[in-house]
Every structure is written in structure tokens, then in C-alpha cells.
Amino acid sequence: MRKVFDRYFTEAEERQLFKTVARFADINARRDYAWMRLLRQTGIRVETLAGLNVLDAQTGLADKYLHLRPEITKRDQGGRVFLTTKARQALKELLAIHREMGYPLADESPLIFSRKHQRLSVRSYQSRTRHWCQAAGLADGSPHWFRHTLAKRIMKNSTAQDPRGVVQVALTHASINSTSVYTMPDKEDVERAMEEAS
């Protein structure tokens, strides 16, 4: 039996999550707000985000593409991802927070640091996302949901002739078959259709 794909944030959930994080002015909340927006805008995997260095961000800002080094991508495939205006703003904020935390902008320095002055780990990103989802009153969520959220928004809102192909390129999927999950009905669409039929 085919199930509804629901491992993404609805538009309302996304607004609630970002509104909740944005209410806090401390540096760690501002850091989290910036990297969550970067994940949402680029669809990169959390493992890739965790591996980003200062030079990756600076190069991305210079040419509007985030160049993904093979060693920080799935199956060492590398790639590049277009940086929207909002993604570039998130990168700028991450660089500013990096400086504000007292770290030099050395090329190989981790873009995002933990409170323990180390590269923020994948587990920490997962923990921070769960923390903010709970604070926002959401039942569930993970960093990977931002990737799914971007794909669902492209499928729903794109005017491209082949939105599925756009998703494949945007998410650096090796095969178009990997994007089939995003063609499944949205949970909102199922709920709406059931209400209409009741």
C-alpha cells in the first residue's frame, strides 16, 4: 500500500519553526536560524553542511554556487548547488556569526562551530533541529526534512517544464527515480481532498 510522504515541513510548519527560532537573539539561536535557512534554500544534506569550511562559503558568495567538495558529499560525488538570494543571505550571516564568535576567517576553518569550539557535528544538527521543533510545537522534524521541503516546494510551485528534473539537479540525485517520492500526494492535499469528499 502506498503511503503519503510526510517527512517534510508544510508551509505553516516551516513558518512556525522559523518564527520560533527568530524570536531568540542569542548567538547560538542566530547560528541555528541561519544554517536551517541554508538547508531549506539549498537542499544540501546535513553531512555536507557539517563539512563546509569558510572558503566554501566565500567562494559560493562570489559566484552564486556552492561548490560541494567530494569528501563532504554522499558517495564522494561532489557537485554544485545554486545559491538563491535567501541562501546567500544565510551564508553571509553564518560568516558574520563565525567572526562574532571570535574565530578567524581562515580558509579551512569550519564554517559553523559548536559551543565547545569544534565543528558542529551531524548529531548536534539533529539535536538542535529536534530542540527547535519541540519549541515550535511541531511533532517531528530533522535536518533532512529541509531537503525534502525544498523538493516538495519545487514540485508544487515550479513553472519549469520538468519540475522533477529540476529536483534531480537541485538535490544532486544521480537518478531521476530518486525523485519519485516527491510526486506522491502532500499530506495537506490528502487532508483537503478528504474534507472535500466528506
N, C-alpha and C positions, 0 to 999 in steps of 0.2 A: 504494500500500500504506500502511495506517495504521501509524504508529509509536507506540511508547509515549512518553508525555510524561514526561521525566525532568529537566526544568530546575527542580528544587526540592530542598529538603533533606528526606531521610527523617527520621523521629523520632530514630533513632540518630545520624545525621549531625549533626542540629541539637544534640543533647545534647553530642556530641563537640566541635563547634565552640565552643559557649558555655562548656563546661568548660575548653577550652584558653585562650580569651581571659580568662576569670575568674581564671586562675592568676597573671596578671601584675598587679602593684599600681601600676605607673607610671601617670601621669595620662593618657597617650595611649591605653594599653590600656583603662583605665576608660572613657574617652570613647568608644572604638570599641565596647566591650561595650554601653554604653547606647544608642548610635544603632542598632546592629544589632538590639537587642531592640525598639526603637521601630519599625523597619522591619517586623520579624516580627509585631508585635502590631497594626499599623495597615494594612499592605499599601500604604502610600504609595510612590510612585515615588522613586527616588534624586534626581531633579531637584527634586522637591518638598522632600525632606529638605534638600537643599543650599540651598534658598531660605528656609528657616524662620528667623524672627527671634525675639528674646527675647519680644516681645509676643505672637507666635503661641503660644508655649509657655505663657505666663502666662494668656492667655485660655482656652486649652484646658484647663488645670488648673482654672480657675474654673468652667467649665460642662460638663466631661467630653466635649467635642467639639473636635477640631482643625479649625479653620476654614481652608480652603485658599484662599489668595488666587489669583485667576485668573492672575496673572502668573507663578506658580510651578507651574502645573498644565499638563498636556497639553492642547493646543488652547484654552488660556485658559478652561477650563470651570469652574474653581473647584470648590467643594463643601465638604463637611464629613465627618469620619470620627470615629466613636465611639472614645473612649479607654477601653480596658479598665483594670482596676486595674494590671496589669503595664505597660501603656503609660504611664499617669500616673506610675508609679514611675520609668520610664526618663526621662521628661521632667524630673522633679524632679532626677534625678541629672545630667542634662545642664546644667540651670541651676546646680546646685552646682559642677560642674566648670568651667563658664563663669566663675563667681566665683573659684574656686580658681586659675584660670589668670591672674587679675588683670584681667579685663575687667568694666567696669561693666554693670549690667543695664539698659542703655538700650533703649527700645522697638524701635528699628530696627537694633540691633546683631545681627550674625549669631548664631544660637543656638550653632553649632559652628564653632570656629576650628581652623586648622591650626597646626603648629609655627612657621610663618612669620608668624603673627599676621594671617592673612587668612581669609576664608570658605573652608571646606573645599570643594574643587571636586568635581564629579561624578567626574572621573578619579581623584582621590585616594580617594574612597569605593570605587571599583572596585579600585584598587591595594591598599587596606587589606584589603578582603574577600579578594582573592586571597592576600595575605600570611597572613591568619589561616586560610584554608582549607588552605594548604600546611602551616602549623604544626600543624594538627589532623590531617594525613594524609589530607585529602579530595582527590579527583582534580580537582574543579572547583567553581565557585561564583561568584556575582556578587551585587551588592546586589538585583538584580531577582528573584533566586531567593527572597528573603524574602517578596516579594509573592505569588509562585506557591505558596510553602509555606503561607501563610495560607489561600489559596483551597483548596488540597488538604485542609487540616485541616477547614475548614468543610464541604466536600463529604463528607468521611469521618465527621465526628463530630457534625454538627448534627442536632438533633431537630426543626428547623423543617420545616413542610410543604413548603417550596420552597427547599432549600438553594442551588440555582442562583440564584434571585432574591436571596438574601442575599449571595451572592458578587458579584453585579452591583452591588448597592448599596454593599457594603463596599469594593469596588475602584473605585467611581465609573465603571463602564463605561456608555457611552451605550447599548449594545445588549446584550440577553441573549445574542446569538450569540457575543459575545466570550468568554463563559464556557464555551463548549462544550469547549474544550481540557481543562478541569478534570474533565470527565466521562470522559475516557479512562482506561484501566486504570493503576493505580500500578505502578511498576517492581517494588515489593515484591509486589504481587498477582500479577503475571505470573510472578515467580520462584517464589512459593509454589505457584501452580497447576501450574507445570511440574514442580516437585518432587513434588507430589501425584499427577501423572499418570505419573511415571517408574517 
